[in-house]
Amino acid sequence: EDNTDFYRTTETIKSVLQPFKVFKPLSRNDFGKWETNFLIDYIINTHHEFAKKNAATIFTLAQKVTYRHGENHPELLTLNKIIFLFLHDLLNQMSREEQVLFPYMKETVKNKKSQKVIDRNITQSLKEKIKLLQNEHEKALTYLKVIRQVTNNFSIPADGCSTYYDLFEKMKKLEDDLNIHFHLEDDILFPNAIIDFNQH
């Protein structure tokens, strides 16, 4: 499968929207105009796929680096555990979005267009699910802060090998992508969905 267009799109977004502080006003004007279903598909096909593609690679690299350098750098044992928990939680969170929350949100859009009445219990349940996922985003960002502390902001030691470098580069790219990913959900998709729910 050719992922050239995917990577080109991702890299273009990153280059245009760096530093991240510049991203919010731009995204509010651009992504905020997208229809809910289109934005959901974009998040899944771009950001979820990016995280899934890199999760296994990052975990494998973390294990290799710990095996090679753990004796001289015992903090790697801690890092390896944190990365495992972080990726485990992240993948589960995205799975819940794709299997539960996003389909419900799409159904809401469908019902709104056909002017069907939406059950208030479903509306409340969706709001609660959104809140839980926002809390999980905060948890994921806390993991990333701890990872930066343990690695001294991804500083490679003098005896670090190329695998060390690869691991930290992959982690930084995932961190950058998650900042955009979570922003699209927390600041645009979820608030817009709640507005839709409240209109029923």
N, C-alpha and C positions, 0 to 999 in steps of 0.2 A: 504493500500500500504506500502510495506516495504522500508523504506528509509535508512536502515542500511549501505548499500554500499555507498550511497551518503554522509552520514555524515562521514564515515570512510575515504573516499577519501578526503573530505574537510579538516578534521582534520589532515590527513597525510600531505597534502600540507602545511597547516599552520605550523605544527611542524618542517617540513624540511626547510621551507622558512623564518623562523623567525630568527633574526629580519628582517624587510621588506627590509632593504638596501641590504640584501643578494639575494633578489628575482630577481632583474633585470638581472644580468649576467646569472643566472640559466635559467630564462625564455627565454632569447634570444636564448640560445642554444637548449632548449627543445621545448617550445611552438612555437618558430619561425620556426621550421621544419614541423609543422603540416600544412596540407592543409587548405585552407580558410574555406571550408564547415565544416570540422571537428572541427575547432576552434570555428566557430560560434555556432555549436550545443553544444559544451562543455560550452561555456559562457552562453548560454540560460539554459541548463539543470543543470548547477552547480551554477553559480553566480546569474542569474536572479531568479531562483527558490528559492535560499537562501534568497534573498532580499524580494521577494513576501511573502514567508512563514513567515518571521519575521516582516514585516511591520505592519500587523494588530495587532500582539502581542505587539509590541513596542508602538503603538498608544494607545491601551487599558491600558497598564501599565502606560503610561504617564498620562492618565486621572485619573486613580486610585490614583497615587501618588499625583497629584495636588489636588484632592478632599480631601485626608487625611491630607496633610501637607502644602497646599497652604497658610493657614492663618499664619503659623509660617515662611514659606519660600516663600515670594511673587515672588521670581525669577522663581518659578515653573510655574507661569502663562505665563511668557515669554517663558520658555522652551517648554511648551505644544504647544504654537502657532508655534514656530520654527520647532518642530518635525512634526507637521501637514503639514506645507508648504514643508519641506524637503522631507517627504515621498510621498506627492502628486506629487511633481515635479519628484522624482526618478521613481515612478511607470509609470508616463506618458512618461518619457524619454525611459524607457525600452520597453514600448508598441510601441513607434514609431520605435525603432530599430527592433523589432520583426515583425512588420506589414509592414514597408516600407523599411528601409535601408538594413537589412539582406537579404530579398528576392531579392532585386536588386543586391546585391553583389553575391548571389548564381547564379543569372541569368547571370551575367558577367562571372563567372567561366565556366558556361555551354556553353556560346557562344564562349569563348576562346578555349575550348576543341574542339568544332565543327567548329572552325575557321570562325565563323560568324563575320561580321563587326558590331561594336557597335556604335550606334548613339552618335555623339559627344555631343549633347545636354543632353543626359542621363548621359554621363560621367561627364559633368560639374555640373549637378544637384546633382549627388551623392557626388561629392567633396564638394559641398556647404552643403549638409546634414551632412556629416562627420564633417565639421568645426563647424556646429551648435551644434552637439552632444558633441564635444570636449569642447565647451564653457559651455554646460550644466554640464559636468563632473566637470569643474572648479567651477561652481556655487554650485554643491552638496558638494564639498570639503570645500567650504567657509561656507556652512551651518554647516558642522561638526566642523569646527574651532570655530564658534560662540557657538555651543552647548558645546564644551569643556570649553569655557570662562565662559558661564553662570553657568556651573556645577562645575567650578574650577577643571577641569580635572577629572570629574566623582567622586568627593569627596562626600562620604555619610555623612550627618550630624549626630550628636550624637543621635538625636531622630528619625533617619531614620529607616524604617521598612524593612522587607524582600522584599517587593514589590519594594522599592527604589533600593535595591541591584539588583534585577532581571532586572529592567529597565536599569540600567547602564551597567550591564553585557551584555545584549542584544545589547545595543547601541555600546559598544566596539567591540563586535564580528561582527556587521554589518559594522562598520568602517574598521576593518581589512580586511573583505571580499571585500569591495568596493575598497580598495587600490589595491588589486590584480586584481579585475574585471576591473577597469578603466585602469590599466597598460596594461592588455592583449589587450584591445581595442585600446587605444591611442598610444601605443608604438609598437604593433605588428600587430594586425588585420587591422587597418585603413591604416597605411603606406604601408603594403603589398598590400592592395586593390588598393591604389592609383597607385602603380607601375604597377599593372595589367591594370588599366584603361589607363595609359599612353602608354601602349604597343599597343593600338588600334588606 
